[in-house]
Amino acid sequence: MNARLKSAGLQTIAEKVEARERLSFEDGVALFNSTDLLALGWIANRERERRHGAKTFFNHNLRLEATNVCEASCLFCSFARLKEGMPGSHTMSVEQILGKLRQRADEPVTEVHIVNGLHPGLPFSYYTDLLSGLKKVRPGIHLKCFTAVEIAFFADHYGKTDTQVLQELKAAGLDSLPGGGAEIFAARVRQKICHDKCDGPRYLSIHRIAHGLGMRTNVTMLYGHIETMEERVDHLLQTRALQDDTGGLQAFIPLAFHPDNNQMRKLPPPSASETLKVHAVARLMLDNVDHIKAYWISCGVEVAQTALWFGADDLDGTVQEETIYHMAGSSTPTALSTGDIEQLIWDAGREPIERDTLYNVVRVPVAVE
């Protein structure tokens, strides 16, 4: 393998990783520009196995989008509708959302994951009532809700500070933040594809505030559209710097751009090889983030399985009612059972571990002979 790494121009980087030396911006760009995917994957897999062995994590979660009404106009979004009542728009009542959890009273769901559009017509109490109501239905449930973009919107729309919003939501039952809305932190890209929602520095600031309040969060990266390799590396380094400061990040989640039914439909989606490369580079650059997720809804089930050998150690969860990616043309299932996910992991040659949101082990499945 050393000869192959040398031929690929990756030997020095591989040696730095082996020596636990932090990779630089230039290293990240070199990794993205590498044409030897398998050599890159070998380095990332070695690091993945150093941390986690063959373990691959997943959780039993329920994902909900309470409303897709959104005043932002992101070019890549196929989910949002600008106004209530437009074709395809929806807003669930608090009681309808609580009913989704009640319907699963017999299922060992450990997490409810909620992300929404930026709805200008709802009171702030809608969100606090939603959180407190879910806790009443199932007191032990972990509520991972509202992206940093939503937190910024709440603050601006309801006349609060970001800190006040997070404090009030936490008091109502919020446990952690998902990572959505990060897209690419580079101002050039955000100005073109999502100019009317919070910028990169504010996104990171909100995560920093959440960490200070004792909440854990994730960070995502939307890749495969108009971003450059350098902008990807910058995104990873800003994520790494946040983790250096706070230690509050649990996982990094690459999200593949999907072009169907949005204003960027002329662009092709990222290839499977590009997806594997992004996961591998993320594993190598984010030396202080424990987990890299291969979100099967985004990249597809088969590619997600393969990514488990390219740096990823987590397949997310059962999901159950995702609509954002499916409205953008994703052909993946809308849900998988825990048994489905376990089998996917076994079939990929890895060992499934059911976790809760905070990566406490819930169950270690046993392979069926």
Buried (B, 14 or more C-beta within 10 A) or exposed (E): EEEEBEEBBBBEBBEBBEEEEEBBEEBBBBBBEBEBBEBBBBBBBBBBBEBBEBBBBBBBBBBBBBBBBBBBBBBBBBBBBEEBEEEEBBBBEBEEBBEBBEEBEEBEBBBBBBBBBBBEEBEBEBBBBBBBBBBEBBEEBBBBBBBBBBBBBBBEBBEBEBBEBBBBBBEBBBBBBBBBBBBBBBEEBBEBBBEEBBBBEBBBBBBBBBBEEEBBBBBBBBBBBBBBBBBBBBBBBBBBEBBEEBEBBBBBBBBBBBBBEBEBBEBEBBEBBBBBBBBBBBBBBBBBBBBBBBBBBBBBBEBBBBBBBBBBBBBBBBBBBBBBBBBBBBEBBBBBEBEBBBBBBBEBEBBBBBBBBEBEEBEEBEEEE
